[in-house]
Amino acid sequence: MQDNIQHQLSHKLILRIVELSIFTLLIDLTLRPLLVTLPIYFTWIGLLDLAIVTSLYIVVRFNIFPASEIMLSLVVAIIIIIPSFALSGGVNSQVAYLLPLYPVMAALIGGYRESLIITIILTIGVILSTVFSQHITDITGAIYSDQKSIDRGFWLTTSIIFSGVFGRFFLKRYTELTQQLKNENIQDPLTGLFNRRGLNLHFTKELDSADTTSSPLSLILIDIDYFKKINDMYGHDIGDVCLIEIANTLSQAIRKNDIIARFGGEEFIIILPNTPKNETVAIAEKLKVLISNQKFSSFNLSLTITQGLTEYNKNNDNALKMIKRADKALYKGKDKGRNCVEQSE
């Protein structure tokens, strides 16, 4: 879901940039002859650029190559700038100073692969422009020595490579920070388990998977018995320690594909994919025994849990209905004396 949203945002951004490029080229072709006199081939180059960008617009607008939109946009940008780069002196051109920006831009709007490809293309292009600088026309009429062309080519190549390395470093750091923020957004800060937001995200995926594959899906709602007494007698800091230790015990006891979250206060919830109700009962009984046999915090407190469980029904069932059924079963278990496993009706 998140990747799909990100792709849509990227698609819209590229579309707006391409539209702006078409508008800019049209203004340039219309007004430039009124402001400055240039050889006729500049007009032909402008028309060719307009045709290329318009073709890119069609590709992006109708999602012809959705996976390659970013790379196509970056390559087209290089193709458009090449004539101006070549006709204004190659490495001695004023346009050349813009080239080191391309790898960073490619990293920002594309990724590491796009930045690497753009860096390689530009590096090869600048080296060739430096080697054959004496054969490149400069319409400005400026005269540059071979030594100055070599010096500028060297520093331009170095800048492009540095830009590519910086783009890679920036992208890596940005990815780490984004992942950190994402984790903080879906994790309970005390126990490290999923919070409700994280639970809802994964619960939705498992419900979709259960519908698609017609596989069973079960849920266990867990409540720590008499937890308020722990907070009242020993303080909330000891209560937090108990919550952390119980969360660790539960998370280590469940299977790899099971999903556990802190549901609120002293409640936890476990989603069990590909698990029918009878297997869920056995898992819940195991968790009950595991908790009751363990001591918690520095006070070696004995704690128990009450569990309500339910199974996904195909007919108009959803996450909220499942949680309500499990919650009703949980309170039924509390009424029976706690430290037990109760199934929903």
C-alpha angles and dihedrals in degrees: 000000000000092000090051092053091048091051091051092051091048091048092052092047093052090046092053092047092050091048090051090049091053091049091049093050091049091051090047094051091047102044104029095075088054094052106036138016114234134163115282093247088072088065091050090049089051091051091048090050090050091051092049094048091045089053089050089050091055091049092050097038094055097036093239094155104013095167092054102042096107095046092046090051093051093047091048090051089055092046091052094050096046097081093051089045093051098042095049099054108288110240088008092058123113086229090064092073089067095056098082088060093064099075091051091047090048090052092049099049098026120018144246095307093052092046092049093050093048091048092052093047093049094044092053091045094051093047091051091046090052094048093048097033093124089062096051117100118232110201091190089071093230118150119222127181122235090244092054090049090052092048092049092045091052095050092042091052091047091050092050093049091046089049090052091050091046090048089053092049092046092048092049092050092045091051091050093050092045091050090047092052090046091051092047089051094056102031130087105239094217105046101020090232123124115285123217092281091053091044093052091049094053095035090059091051093050093048090052090048092049090052093047098046098029088231124150121261126192137186134206121198112199129196125185108233118243092350093153089066089058091055092045096047103035104020134253093280091063088043089055091050090053091049092051093048094047090047090052092047093050095044092050092048099052125080125268095255095045118103122221128188139171103249096192138301107349095345128107131185129206125197114204115196119204090011124126121210096260092057090045090056090055091050092048092050090051091052091048092054092043093055096042092052094052132082120222135211126353088298091064092232120190112225135177135195135218118212135199118192138186141172130233114260117206096218109088093316124151143169095274093051092048092051091048091052092048091047091052090050090048093055089046087057091050090053089054092058104279128252090086144104118245127188124216120246 
